[in-house]
Amino acid sequence: MPLGPTLAPKVLASKTLTSWITPVANWYANLAGYRKYGLTYDDLLIEEYEDVQRAIKRLTPRQQYDRAYRFKRASHASVLHAPLAKEQWITPEQDVRYLAPHVREVEKEDAERAMWDTASVSRK
């Protein structure tokens, strides 16, 4: 299960929790440093998981191209041992979850498939 459970809906439902947690979350995301290399959060999902691989195949050609470009640009910056120029960093507004909905969809399909595979029919 690549994504796992999340408390985000409960935090977003409470204005108090949101006002406390949002600055900490933004600080942590900036501290992680992936935005300095032009990557988004969903670029960090582990591709070895079968669910993530199937979700990547569901992306539009433009999203797949953008993802590959971000990886190429980040690896080049990593080889140079320097982050990208400040104007090329990913902003929090640009850091949208483009892959997570597809991964959740794949996980739901797998759960439904498992349910139907283990269903038993009995005669009355």
N, C-alpha and C positions, 0 to 999 in steps of 0.2 A: 504494500500500500504506500505509494510514493508521497501522497499528499497528507494523509492522516487526518485526524479530527482537528477541528479548529474552534476557537472561542470567539472568533471575529464577530459573528452575528450578535452574540450576547454583549460584547463590548460596544459595538456600534449602536445597540438598542439603548444604552445608558449614556446620557450626555456627560455625566460626571466621569465615568470610566474612560470615555473617549477623550475627554480633555486631559486626563492624566496620562493615558497610555500613548496617545498620538505623538507627543514630543519625544518620548523614550523610544518609540518605534522608529521615528525618523532619525534620531541620533544613532541608533544601532545600525540602521540601513546605511547611513553615511560612513559609519565606522567600519562596516564590512568591506567597503572599498570597491565593490563590483561596479558601481555606477561610474567610478573614475575611469574605468576601462571600457565604458560604453555598453555594458551588459545590463539586462533587466533581470528581475528576480526569477522569472520563469526560465531564463537561460541557464540557471544554476541547477535545475532539476536533473537528477541522474538519469542519463539516457540508457543505461543498461537495463532499467526496468522495462519489461515488455509493454506495460500500460503506457508508459511515456513514449516508447517507440511508435506504438499505434496512434497515439494522440498527435505526434509530430506529422505522421502521414496524413492526418485530417486537416492540417493547416492549409490555407490558400497558398498558391505559388508565390505570391508577394510576401506573405509572412515567412515562408520557408527561405526565400531569398534574403529578407531582412535579418533573419536569425543567423544565416551563414555569414552574412557580411559583418554582423556584430562579433561573431566568433573570430573571424579573420582579423578584424581590426584590433580586438582585444589581445589576440595572440601576438600580433606584431608589436603592440605596445609592451607586452610582457617581455618579449625578446629584447627590446630596447631598454628594459628596466626603468621605464618611466610611464606614468599614466598619461592619458590623452590630455590635450589642451582643455582648459576649463570650459570653453564654449562647446566642446564635444561631449561633455559628461551628460549622462542621463539624469534628467530632473525627476523629482517624485511624481510630477504630473505625467511624464512619459513612461514611467515604470508601471505599466498596466499588466494585469494577469491575462495574457493572451493564450497561454497553453493550459492553465489550470481547468478551465471549463471543459476542454476536450478530455483531459485526464479523468475528471469526475464522471463524464459521460461513459468513457471506456470502463471505469470501475463499476458503474451501475449496470452496464451491459453484461459484464462478467458475473456480477452477483445474480442477475436475472437468469443468465445461462446456467449457472450452478444450481439455482433453485429448480429450473425446469429439468435439468439433467438428473436431479435426485428425487424428482416427483415420482410417487408410486400410485398406481391405479389399482383400485380394489373393486371387486364385483359385489353387488348386493344380492 
